[in-house]
Amino acid sequence: QVQVVESGGGLVQPGGSLRLSCAVSGSIFSISTWGWYRQIPGKQRELVAEILNDSRTNYLDSVKGRFTMSRDNAKNTVYLQMDSLKSEDTAVYYCYARLPPINYWGKGTLVTVSS
């Protein structure tokens, strides 16, 4: 059984930083893609960042230059470093790991940006 667990959410002031972590455990052969989505109440879930098998990363336009996604293959863990946070970044952040042909999802971690 594969488990995906996010951590690192919390309350931060505008302009501050947070680092989210996402760890995968269980019967893992090969993770091809990792990604972070977020969901703002009343809105559709949107892709924030993803890291592909060849280590290329893609980012939502509104977070480019502020968020950085990285991967530690040895630990089956990815990170989302979020800097210069804005109130509009407030959302539940979900991590997924793709073990073809299945995407495994975490339960989410809440990020609140507020003064």
C-alpha atoms as an extended CHARMM CRD file, in Angstrom:
* protein
*
       115  EXT
         1         1  GLN       CA              0.0000000000        0.0000000000        0.0000000000  PROA      1               0.0000000000
         2         2  VAL       CA              1.2990000000        3.4420000000       -0.9430000000  PROA      2               0.0000000000
         3         3  GLN       CA              0.9050000000        6.4070000000        1.3730000000  PROA      3               0.0000000000
         4         4  VAL       CA              1.4850000000       10.0600000000        0.5540000000  PROA      4               0.0000000000
         5         5  VAL       CA              1.8250000000       12.4180000000        3.4980000000  PROA      5               0.0000000000
         6         6  GLU       CA              2.1960000000       16.1880000000        3.3430000000  PROA      6               0.0000000000
         7         7  SER       CA              3.5100000000       18.3560000000        6.1530000000  PROA      7               0.0000000000
         8         8  GLY       CA              4.6880000000       21.8890000000        6.7800000000  PROA      8               0.0000000000
         9         9  GLY       CA              1.5310000000       23.9170000000        6.4150000000  PROA      9               0.0000000000
        10        10  GLY       CA              0.5320000000       26.6040000000        8.8430000000  PROA      10              0.0000000000
        11        11  LEU       CA             -0.1020000000       30.2760000000        9.3940000000  PROA      11              0.0000000000
        12        12  VAL       CA              2.3530000000       32.7940000000        7.9850000000  PROA      12              0.0000000000
        13        13  GLN       CA              2.2950000000       36.5410000000        7.4700000000  PROA      13              0.0000000000
        14        14  PRO       CA              2.3170000000       38.0570000000        3.9920000000  PROA      14              0.0000000000
        15        15  GLY       CA              5.8570000000       38.1530000000        2.6590000000  PROA      15              0.0000000000
        16        16  GLY       CA              6.8600000000       35.1810000000        4.7660000000  PROA      16              0.0000000000
        17        17  SER       CA              8.0100000000       31.6960000000        3.8200000000  PROA      17              0.0000000000
        18        18  LEU       CA              6.9870000000       28.1130000000        4.3730000000  PROA      18              0.0000000000
        19        19  ARG       CA              8.3880000000       24.8130000000        3.1930000000  PROA      19              0.0000000000
        20        20  LEU       CA              6.0190000000       21.9750000000        2.4950000000  PROA      20              0.0000000000
        21        21  SER       CA              7.2040000000       18.3850000000        2.4560000000  PROA      21              0.0000000000
        22        22  CYS       CA              5.6420000000       15.3580000000        0.8220000000  PROA      22              0.0000000000
        23        23  ALA       CA              6.8300000000       11.8500000000        1.6010000000  PROA      23              0.0000000000
        24        24  VAL       CA              5.8020000000        8.6060000000       -0.0580000000  PROA      24              0.0000000000
        25        25  SER       CA              6.0380000000        5.2710000000        1.7180000000  PROA      25              0.0000000000
        26        26  GLY       CA              4.9850000000        1.7340000000        0.9640000000  PROA      26              0.0000000000
        27        27  SER       CA              5.4390000000       -0.4750000000       -2.0410000000  PROA      27              0.0000000000
        28        28  ILE       CA              7.2790000000        1.8740000000       -4.3390000000  PROA      28              0.0000000000
        29        29  PHE       CA              8.9550000000        0.8810000000       -7.5380000000  PROA      29              0.0000000000
        30        30  SER       CA              9.3180000000        4.0960000000       -9.4550000000  PROA      30              0.0000000000
        31        31  ILE       CA              7.8190000000        7.5230000000       -9.0380000000  PROA      31              0.0000000000
        32        32  SER       CA              7.6640000000        9.2220000000      -12.4150000000  PROA      32              0.0000000000
        33        33  THR       CA              6.1390000000       12.5680000000      -11.5180000000  PROA      33              0.0000000000
        34        34  TRP       CA              5.4880000000       14.5640000000       -8.3720000000  PROA      34              0.0000000000
        35        35  GLY       CA              3.1790000000       17.4960000000       -8.1170000000  PROA      35              0.0000000000
        36        36  TRP       CA              1.5970000000       20.0240000000       -5.8060000000  PROA      36              0.0000000000
        37        37  TYR       CA             -1.9470000000       21.1930000000       -6.3060000000  PROA      37              0.0000000000
        38        38  ARG       CA             -3.8870000000       23.6620000000       -4.2200000000  PROA      38              0.0000000000
        39        39  GLN       CA             -7.5240000000       24.2820000000       -3.6680000000  PROA      39              0.0000000000
        40        40  ILE       CA             -8.9700000000       27.5970000000       -2.5960000000  PROA      40              0.0000000000
        41        41  PRO       CA            -12.4860000000       27.4030000000       -1.1460000000  PROA      41              0.0000000000
        42        42  GLY       CA            -15.0420000000       27.7920000000       -3.9060000000  PROA      42              0.0000000000
        43        43  LYS       CA            -12.4940000000       27.2860000000       -6.6750000000  PROA      43              0.0000000000
        44        44  GLN       CA            -11.1980000000       24.3690000000       -8.6750000000  PROA      44              0.0000000000
        45        45  ARG       CA             -8.0390000000       22.6220000000       -7.6730000000  PROA      45              0.0000000000
        46        46  GLU       CA             -5.0780000000       24.0210000000       -9.6170000000  PROA      46              0.0000000000
        47        47  LEU       CA             -1.6230000000       22.7160000000      -10.3440000000  PROA      47              0.0000000000
        48        48  VAL       CA              0.9830000000       24.7660000000       -8.5060000000  PROA      48              0.0000000000
        49        49  ALA       CA              4.1630000000       22.9170000000       -9.4040000000  PROA      49              0.0000000000
        50        50  GLU       CA              5.3220000000       19.6040000000      -10.7450000000  PROA      50              0.0000000000
        51        51  ILE       CA              8.6300000000       17.8730000000      -11.2150000000  PROA      51              0.0000000000
        52        52  LEU       CA              8.9590000000       15.3790000000      -14.0060000000  PROA      52              0.0000000000
        53        53  ASN       CA             11.0300000000       12.2460000000      -14.3160000000  PROA      53              0.0000000000
        54        54  ASP       CA             13.7480000000       14.1380000000      -16.1580000000  PROA      54              0.0000000000
        55        55  SER       CA             13.8270000000       16.7280000000      -13.3270000000  PROA      55              0.0000000000
        56        56  ARG       CA             12.1630000000       19.4520000000      -15.3530000000  PROA      56              0.0000000000
        57        57  THR       CA              9.8410000000       21.5790000000      -13.2810000000  PROA      57              0.0000000000
        58        58  ASN       CA              6.7100000000       23.4760000000      -14.2220000000  PROA      58              0.0000000000
        59        59  TYR       CA              5.0520000000       26.1810000000      -12.1900000000  PROA      59              0.0000000000
        60        60  LEU       CA              1.7870000000       28.0400000000      -12.1040000000  PROA      60              0.0000000000
        61        61  ASP       CA              2.4310000000       31.5020000000      -13.5320000000  PROA      61              0.0000000000
        62        62  SER       CA              1.3850000000       33.2740000000      -10.3480000000  PROA      62              0.0000000000
        63        63  VAL       CA              4.0040000000       31.4310000000       -8.2460000000  PROA      63              0.0000000000
        64        64  LYS       CA              6.9470000000       31.5870000000      -10.6490000000  PROA      64              0.0000000000
        65        65  GLY       CA              9.9390000000       33.1770000000       -8.9760000000  PROA      65              0.0000000000
        66        66  ARG       CA              8.4300000000       32.6700000000       -5.5170000000  PROA      66              0.0000000000
        67        67  PHE       CA              7.9720000000       28.8990000000       -5.2130000000  PROA      67              0.0000000000
        68        68  THR       CA             10.6050000000       26.2430000000       -5.7800000000  PROA      68              0.0000000000
        69        69  MET       CA              9.9780000000       22.5210000000       -5.9670000000  PROA      69              0.0000000000
        70        70  SER       CA             12.7420000000       20.0320000000       -5.3080000000  PROA      70              0.0000000000
        71        71  ARG       CA             13.0810000000       16.2850000000       -4.9350000000  PROA      71              0.0000000000
        72        72  ASP       CA             15.1170000000       13.9310000000       -2.7760000000  PROA      72              0.0000000000
        73        73  ASN       CA             14.9220000000       10.5500000000       -4.5170000000  PROA      73              0.0000000000
        74        74  ALA       CA             16.7360000000        8.7270000000       -1.7400000000  PROA      74              0.0000000000
        75        75  LYS       CA             14.0610000000        9.7770000000        0.7250000000  PROA      75              0.0000000000
        76        76  ASN       CA             11.1160000000        9.5480000000       -1.7030000000  PROA      76              0.0000000000
        77        77  THR       CA             10.3150000000       13.0800000000       -0.6660000000  PROA      77              0.0000000000
        78        78  VAL       CA              9.6380000000       16.3360000000       -2.4370000000  PROA      78              0.0000000000
        79        79  TYR       CA              9.5790000000       19.8530000000       -1.1020000000  PROA      79              0.0000000000
        80        80  LEU       CA              7.8310000000       23.0450000000       -2.0240000000  PROA      80              0.0000000000
        81        81  GLN       CA              9.6770000000       26.1090000000       -0.8220000000  PROA      81              0.0000000000
        82        82  MET       CA              7.2580000000       29.0120000000       -0.7920000000  PROA      82              0.0000000000
        83        83  ASP       CA              8.6720000000       32.5130000000       -0.4250000000  PROA      83              0.0000000000
        84        84  SER       CA              7.1180000000       35.9750000000       -0.6120000000  PROA      84              0.0000000000
        85        85  LEU       CA              3.7820000000       34.4800000000        0.2620000000  PROA      85              0.0000000000
        86        86  LYS       CA              0.6310000000       36.4080000000       -0.5150000000  PROA      86              0.0000000000
        87        87  SER       CA             -2.8530000000       36.2130000000        0.9200000000  PROA      87              0.0000000000
        88        88  GLU       CA             -4.0370000000       34.6850000000       -2.3450000000  PROA      88              0.0000000000
        89        89  ASP       CA             -1.7520000000       31.7070000000       -1.7260000000  PROA      89              0.0000000000
        90        90  THR       CA             -4.0320000000       30.6700000000        1.1130000000  PROA      90              0.0000000000
        91        91  ALA       CA             -5.3170000000       27.2000000000        0.2440000000  PROA      91              0.0000000000
        92        92  VAL       CA             -5.1370000000       23.5400000000        1.0540000000  PROA      92              0.0000000000
        93        93  TYR       CA             -2.0710000000       22.1520000000       -0.6910000000  PROA      93              0.0000000000
        94        94  TYR       CA             -2.1630000000       18.5810000000       -1.9640000000  PROA      94              0.0000000000
        95        95  CYS       CA              0.7470000000       16.4840000000       -3.0710000000  PROA      95              0.0000000000
        96        96  TYR       CA              0.5720000000       13.6510000000       -5.5470000000  PROA      96              0.0000000000
        97        97  ALA       CA              3.0400000000       11.0430000000       -6.6690000000  PROA      97              0.0000000000
        98        98  ARG       CA              2.5700000000        9.2230000000       -9.9240000000  PROA      98              0.0000000000
        99        99  LEU       CA              3.5120000000        5.5720000000       -9.8910000000  PROA      99              0.0000000000
       100       100  PRO       CA              2.3570000000        4.6100000000      -13.3520000000  PROA      100             0.0000000000
       101       101  PRO       CA             -0.4120000000        4.2090000000      -14.0480000000  PROA      101             0.0000000000
       102       102  ILE       CA             -1.7780000000        5.5290000000      -10.7570000000  PROA      102             0.0000000000
       103       103  ASN       CA             -1.6300000000        8.9410000000       -9.0730000000  PROA      103             0.0000000000
       104       104  TYR       CA             -1.4880000000        8.6920000000       -5.3000000000  PROA      104             0.0000000000
       105       105  TRP       CA             -2.7000000000       11.6730000000       -3.3130000000  PROA      105             0.0000000000
       106       106  GLY       CA             -2.1010000000       12.9960000000        0.1410000000  PROA      106             0.0000000000
       107       107  LYS       CA             -4.8230000000       14.4200000000        2.3520000000  PROA      107             0.0000000000
       108       108  GLY       CA             -3.5770000000       17.9670000000        2.0830000000  PROA      108             0.0000000000
       109       109  THR       CA             -2.0280000000       20.5610000000        4.3310000000  PROA      109             0.0000000000
       110       110  LEU       CA             -3.5160000000       23.9830000000        5.0060000000  PROA      110             0.0000000000
       111       111  VAL       CA             -1.5110000000       27.1070000000        4.2730000000  PROA      111             0.0000000000
       112       112  THR       CA             -2.9230000000       30.3580000000        5.5990000000  PROA      112             0.0000000000
       113       113  VAL       CA             -1.2970000000       33.6580000000        4.6870000000  PROA      113             0.0000000000
       114       114  SER       CA             -2.6580000000       36.3920000000        6.8820000000  PROA      114             0.0000000000
       115       115  SER       CA             -1.5350000000       39.2390000000        9.0890000000  PROA      115             0.0000000000
